[in-house]
Amino acid sequence: MCGCGLSINQDKNENSNKNNMYNNNDKIVQEDNNNTYVNCKSNIKNNEIEMKYSGFSGIDTICFLEVKEDTEITFDYDSTVNNGKFKAVLINPKNEVETILEGTEQSSKTIKLIKGEYRFRNVGANADGKIRISGSSNSDVKITKDKKQ
């Protein structure tokens, strides 16, 4: 699931502001999503996210990770960016941004996690591409589409 929206008559200044968010961690850690997609298809199941997008600008929370105890998670990913800029980030309970991947990349990354809730977000600037990413951990890390209430 992603907050895929269609904005046909969007304001050029609004889109420019979304593009300026790409390197602004203060904006990336904010709770609210602020994004535009021309097209987006996504699926989350069994700790795997698959997404194909076009015209993506801004910040989109894709899912949440609930961590019961300090542990590690390994993300395996395959990202292809055909146009623009794209990155996937993880925001920890202290509102610190950890970049998982940026641009076209196929690899894996292991990140230490502390107890608490994390947000997995995509950040784009006029981006077209696709991504497949999965997370695995030896401990109890619950991945959900919705924020814990």
N, C-alpha and C positions, 0 to 999 in steps of 0.2 A: 504494500500500500504506500502510496506517496500522495502528497498534496498537489497532484497534477491539476492545474487549472489552465484555462484557455483565456487569453486576453488578446482580442483582435485589435481593438482601438486603444492600445495603451499609450500613455503619455511618454514622449521621448525622455523627458527629465526623470520620470519614475524609473524607466528601464536603466538609465545611466546611473541612478542611485543604487539600483540592485547590482549593477556591474561593479560599482565602487566598494561593495561589501566584501568582495572576494578576498582581499588582503587585510580586512579589518576585524581582528579577533573580538573587539568590543561588540561589534554587531553580530558576529557569528555566535557568541555565547548567549545572546538575548533569547528569552523564552519563545517569542513569537516567530512564526514562519513568515517570510516575506519573499515571495518568488513568483515567477511567471514561467509557464511552459507553453510552447506551441503545441507539442504533442508529448505524451508520456504513457508508457505501459510498464507496469511493475507487478511483481509478485514476491511475497515473503512467505516462505514455508520451510520448516525443518532447519531453522537457523541459517537460511540462505536467502539472499536478496538478489533478484534479477530485475534489471531496469533498462529500458531503452527510452531515450529522451531526445527532444530537439527544441531549440530555442529556449533553453533553460538558463535563467538568470536569477540570482538571489540565493536564498538559504531555505532548505527544506529538511525538516526532521523526518527521518525515514522510520526509525524505531527507537525503543528504549531498552537499556540493559539494566536489569536489577541484579546487583552483586551482593550475595549474602555474607561473604567473607573475603579477605584479601586473597587474590589469586592472579592468574595470568590468562589471557585469551590470545589465540592466534587467529588472525584474519588471513584467509587465502583469497586472492582476488585476481580478476582479469578485467581490466578497464581499457576501453578504446574510446578516444576522444577524436572525432573527425573535424571539429571546428570549435573555436572558443577555448575557454579554460574551465576545468572541472577538478574538484577534489572531494574526497570523503574524509570527514573528521569525526573524532570522538571527543565529547565534552564531559569531563569528569565532575564529580560532586563539588569540587572547588572552583568550577567554571574555568578550568584550564583546557586549552585546545590542543589535541594531539592529532596531527595529520597522519592518516592511515595510508593514503595514496594520493597522487596528483598526476593528472594527465593520463597518457597511455602508459600502462604498466601492467605487468603480469608477475606476481610474486606473492610473498607472504610477509606478515609482520606480527611479532608478538609484543603485547603491551601488558605491563603490570597494572592490575586493577585493585583499588581499595574498596572496602564495603561502601555501598551507596548506589545511587541511580545515575546512569550515564545516558547521554543523548547521542545517537548516531545521525549525523547530518551530511547532506550533500550541499556543496557550494558551487555555484556556476556563474559564468559570465559569457552569455551568448553561446552556450555549449550545446553541441550535438554529439551523441555517442551512445555507448551502452556499457553496462557494468554488471558483473556477477561477483558477489562477495559472500563468503561464509565464515562463520565464527565457531571456534571450538575451544573448550576449556575442560580441565580436569575437575573443576568445582562446579557448584551450582550457580550458573549465570543464566538468568531467565531473560529471553529476548521477546519483547511484546511490541505491538503496533501502537498501543495506547499508554499514556503516562499513568503511573501508579496513583491511585486516588488517596 
